[in-house]
Amino acid sequence: MSFLNGTYLTPASFILNGIPGLEEVHLWISLPLCTMYSIAITGNFGLMYLIYSEETLHRPMYIFLALLSFTDVLMCTSTLPNTLCILWFNLKEIDFKACLAQMFFVHTFTGMESGVLMLMALDRYVAICYPLRYATILTNSVIAKAGLLTFLRGVMLVIPFTYLTKRLPYCRGNVIPHTYCDHMSVAKVSCGNVRINAIYGLMVALLIGGFDILCITISYTMILRAVVSLSSADAQQKAFSTCTAHICAIVITYVPAFFTFFTHRFGGHTIPPHIHIIMANLYLLMPPTMNPIVYGVKTKQIRESVIRFLLKGKGNSHSI
């Protein structure tokens, strides 16, 4: 193994070892991952194009949904092409700096995913609790600033990950038992003290995930109170139906995230490593794959826009 710096034992590259213990079935594992990635890319680009082209969808709720789709595409693309190269072609080597860059993008986009879900919860809160002021509160300027702040929050909190990881000595080797460069997976290869990395990782999880979940919980508590206070059962159902797709997206995102986070730190000796790695990949793939499907099925305006788009395309083909 070559080193860029012999004193600090910084490797020139890492070896991403895929899914240890399941090397013989790497090809079979890649098939559902590739299918999910294809669905995620097609579904999210299709959703973004639909929101862009349909004027009826030029509303805050759908602008936030387009931002979620954009984040989903970036999140899964930051790892899946590299993962498929490992599973298909056994191309396991990754440059040290490229590994740090991948780590940065993975954690930035996962943090942004959480932030956008929080913004969408606030959007539903304003829409249901202050319907007459909805358009004046959530202007395009406010939406743009909220999206930018969410992105900058992730960037500023994730940047220290790269410095904390770069400073570690890697005298145990350069083999990472994973399909992509995750912060703690890389840190655990080091022979140095990773306590600061673990503490900072926990702190970032609380500052991003904990804060976002708190805001989502408060928003839906207020929404529930407002919906229950409505006199008509039809009005209650209509108001809450606008939230069902978002609630599904929250569950799809946070359940695998919590499993990955807690088992990585507290279940290392009881849960097999290949389960950790498979769940870590699903954590990045599940939301991008399922979100367009959930919103397409659960949101009436999107269903109607898809039907209009398909009928328009069919009409144009007949006129040729």
C-alpha positions in Angstrom: 0.0 0.0 0.0 1.3 3.4 -0.9 1.1 6.4 1.3 1.0 10.1 0.5 2.4 11.0 3.9 4.4 8.5 5.8 4.3 10.4 9.1 0.6 10.6 9.3 -0.1 7.3 7.4 -2.5 8.8 5.0 -3.3 6.1 2.3 -3.3 7.1 -1.4 -6.5 5.2 -1.8 -9.1 3.0 0.0 -10.5 -0.4 -1.0 -14.3 -0.5 -0.6 -14.8 -4.2 0.0 -18.5 -4.3 -1.0 -20.7 -6.5 1.3 -18.4 -8.9 3.3 -19.6 -12.4 3.5 -21.9 -12.1 0.5 -19.3 -11.8 -2.3 -20.7 -14.7 -4.2 -24.1 -13.1 -4.5 -22.9 -9.5 -5.3 -24.4 -9.8 -8.8 -27.8 -10.8 -7.5 -27.8 -8.1 -4.8 -27.0 -5.5 -7.5 -30.1 -6.3 -9.5 -32.7 -4.9 -7.0 -30.3 -2.0 -6.2 -30.0 -1.2 -9.9 -33.8 -1.5 -10.4 -34.5 0.8 -7.5 -31.9 3.3 -8.8 -33.5 3.3 -12.2 -37.0 3.9 -10.7 -35.6 6.7 -8.5 -33.9 8.5 -11.3 -36.9 8.2 -13.7 -39.5 8.9 -11.1 -37.8 12.0 -9.6 -36.9 13.6 -12.9 -40.4 12.9 -14.2 -41.9 14.5 -11.1 -39.6 17.6 -11.4 -40.5 18.0 -15.1 -44.2 17.7 -14.3 -44.0 20.3 -11.6 -42.0 22.6 -13.9 -44.4 22.2 -16.9 -47.8 22.3 -15.1 -48.8 25.8 -14.0 -51.4 24.3 -11.5 -48.4 22.8 -9.6 -46.6 26.1 -9.2 -47.4 26.3 -5.5 -45.2 26.1 -2.4 -46.2 22.5 -1.6 -45.0 21.3 -5.0 -42.0 23.5 -5.2 -40.8 21.8 -1.9 -41.7 18.5 -3.5 -39.5 19.3 -6.5 -36.7 20.3 -4.1 -37.1 16.9 -2.3 -36.9 15.1 -5.7 -33.8 17.0 -6.6 -32.2 16.1 -3.3 -33.2 12.5 -3.7 -31.5 12.3 -7.1 -28.3 13.7 -5.7 -28.4 11.6 -2.6 -28.7 8.2 -4.4 -26.3 9.2 -7.2 -23.6 10.1 -4.7 -23.2 6.3 -4.0 -25.1 4.0 -6.3 -23.0 4.2 -9.5 -19.9 3.5 -7.4 -21.6 0.7 -5.5 -22.7 -0.9 -8.8 -19.2 -0.8 -10.1 -18.0 -2.7 -7.0 -20.8 -5.3 -7.3 -20.6 -5.7 -11.1 -16.9 -5.2 -12.0 -15.1 -5.6 -8.7 -13.8 -2.0 -9.0 -13.1 -1.5 -5.4 -10.4 1.1 -5.3 -11.3 4.7 -4.5 -8.9 7.7 -4.2 -8.5 9.0 -0.6 -9.7 12.5 -1.6 -12.5 11.0 -3.7 -13.6 9.0 -0.6 -13.7 12.2 1.5 -15.7 13.9 -1.2 -18.2 11.1 -1.4 -18.5 11.1 2.4 -19.2 14.9 2.3 -21.9 14.6 -0.4 -23.6 11.6 1.2 -24.0 13.3 4.6 -24.8 16.7 3.1 -27.6 15.4 1.0 -29.0 13.1 3.7 -29.1 16.1 6.0 -30.8 18.2 3.3 -33.3 15.4 2.8 -34.3 15.7 6.4 -34.4 19.5 6.2 -36.7 19.5 3.2 -39.1 17.1 4.9 -39.1 19.5 7.9 -39.9 22.4 5.5 -42.7 20.4 4.0 -44.2 19.8 7.4 -44.1 23.6 8.1 -45.7 24.1 4.7 -48.6 21.8 5.7 -48.9 23.6 9.0 -49.3 27.0 7.4 -51.7 25.7 4.7 -54.0 24.1 7.3 -53.7 26.5 10.2 -53.4 29.8 8.3 -55.0 29.0 4.9 -55.9 32.7 4.1 -52.3 33.8 4.7 -50.7 30.8 3.0 -49.7 32.6 -0.2 -48.4 35.7 1.6 -46.4 33.7 4.1 -44.8 31.2 1.7 -43.6 33.4 -1.1 -41.1 32.4 -3.7 -38.5 34.4 -1.9 -39.2 32.7 1.5 -39.1 29.3 -0.2 -35.7 30.0 -1.9 -34.2 31.3 1.3 -35.5 28.3 3.3 -34.0 25.9 0.7 -30.7 27.7 0.7 -30.4 27.7 4.5 -31.2 24.0 4.6 -28.4 23.3 2.2 -26.0 25.6 4.0 -26.8 24.0 7.3 -25.9 20.6 6.0 -22.7 21.9 4.4 -21.4 23.8 7.5 -22.1 20.8 9.8 -20.7 18.2 7.5 -17.5 19.9 6.5 -15.8 19.1 9.8 -16.4 15.4 9.1 -13.8 15.6 6.3 -11.2 17.3 8.5 -11.8 14.9 11.5 -11.4 11.9 9.1 -8.4 13.3 7.2 -6.4 13.8 10.4 -6.6 10.2 11.5 -3.7 7.7 11.0 -4.5 4.7 8.9 -1.9 2.2 10.0 -4.3 -0.8 10.1 -4.6 -0.8 6.3 -7.0 0.7 3.8 -9.8 -1.8 3.4 -13.3 -0.4 4.2 -15.9 -3.1 4.7 -18.6 -1.1 2.9 -19.9 -0.1 -0.5 -19.4 3.6 -0.1 -17.4 6.0 2.1 -19.5 6.6 5.2 -18.0 8.7 8.0 -17.8 6.1 10.8 -17.0 3.3 8.4 -13.9 5.2 7.2 -13.0 6.3 10.8 -13.2 2.8 12.1 -10.4 1.7 9.7 -8.1 4.1 11.5 -5.8 3.1 14.3 -6.2 6.5 16.0 -8.7 7.7 18.6 -12.1 8.1 16.9 -14.0 9.3 19.9 -14.1 12.9 18.7 -15.5 11.6 15.3 -18.2 9.5 17.1 -19.2 12.4 19.4 -19.3 14.9 16.6 -21.3 12.5 14.4 -23.9 12.1 17.2 -24.0 15.9 17.7 -24.7 16.5 14.0 -27.4 13.8 14.0 -29.1 15.6 16.9 -28.7 19.0 15.4 -30.1 17.9 12.0 -32.3 14.9 12.5 -33.3 15.7 16.1 -34.2 19.3 15.3 -36.1 18.4 12.2 -38.1 15.6 13.9 -38.9 18.0 16.7 -40.2 20.6 14.2 -42.2 17.9 12.3 -43.7 16.7 15.5 -44.7 20.2 16.6 -46.1 21.0 13.2 -48.3 17.8 13.1 -49.5 18.3 16.7 -50.7 21.8 15.7 -52.2 20.4 12.4 -54.0 17.6 14.3 -55.5 20.2 16.7 -56.6 22.4 13.8 -58.1 19.4 11.9 -60.0 18.1 15.0 -61.5 21.5 15.6 -63.1 21.5 12.1 -66.9 21.0 12.4 -67.4 18.9 9.2 -66.1 15.4 8.9 -65.5 15.9 5.2 -63.4 19.0 5.9 -61.4 17.1 8.4 -60.7 14.3 5.9 -59.9 16.7 3.1 -57.5 18.7 5.3 -55.7 15.6 6.6 -55.6 13.9 3.2 -53.1 16.6 2.0 -50.7 15.3 4.7 -50.8 11.6 4.0 -48.2 11.5 1.3 -45.8 13.6 3.4 -46.3 11.3 6.5 -45.5 8.3 4.3 -42.3 10.1 3.1 -41.3 10.8 6.7 -41.7 7.1 7.6 -39.8 5.9 4.5 -36.9 8.2 5.3 -36.6 8.1 9.0 -37.2 4.4 9.8 -34.2 3.1 7.8 -32.2 6.2 8.9 -32.8 5.4 12.6 -32.0 1.7 12.1 -28.7 2.5 10.3 -27.7 5.2 12.9 -28.4 3.2 16.0 -27.2 -0.2 14.9 -24.0 1.3 13.6 -23.2 2.7 17.0 -24.9 0.4 19.5 -25.5 -2.9 17.7 -22.1 -3.6 16.1 -21.6 -6.9 17.9 -25.2 -8.3 17.6 -26.1 -7.5 14.0 -24.1 -9.0 11.2 -22.0 -6.5 9.1 -23.8 -7.4 5.9 -27.1 -6.3 7.4 -25.6 -3.0 8.3 -24.3 -2.4 4.8 -27.5 -3.5 3.0 -29.6 -1.3 5.3 -27.2 1.6 4.7 -27.7 1.3 1.0 -31.5 1.0 1.3 -31.4 4.1 3.6 -30.1 6.1 0.6 -32.2 4.3 -2.0 -35.6 3.8 -0.4 -36.7 7.4 -0.1 -35.7 8.4 -3.7 -37.4 5.3 -5.1 -40.6 5.5 -3.1 -41.3 9.2 -2.8 -42.4 9.8 -6.4 -44.6 6.7 -6.2 -46.2 7.8 -2.9 -46.8 11.3 -4.1 -48.1 10.1 -7.4 -50.6 7.7 -5.7 -51.6 9.9 -2.8 -51.7 13.4 -4.3 -54.8 14.1 -6.4 -53.3 17.1 -8.2 -50.3 15.1 -9.3 -52.4 12.2 -10.5 -54.6 14.6 -12.6 -51.5 16.4 -14.0 -50.0 13.0 -15.1 -53.3 12.1 -16.8 -53.4 15.5 -18.6 -49.8 15.1 -19.6 -50.4 11.6 -21.0 -53.6 12.6 -22.8 -51.8 15.6 -24.3 -48.9 13.4 -25.5 -51.5 10.9 -26.9 -53.3 13.7 -28.7 -50.1 15.1 -30.2 -49.2 11.6 -31.5 -52.6 11.2 -33.2 -52.3 14.6 -34.9 -49.0 13.7 -36.6 
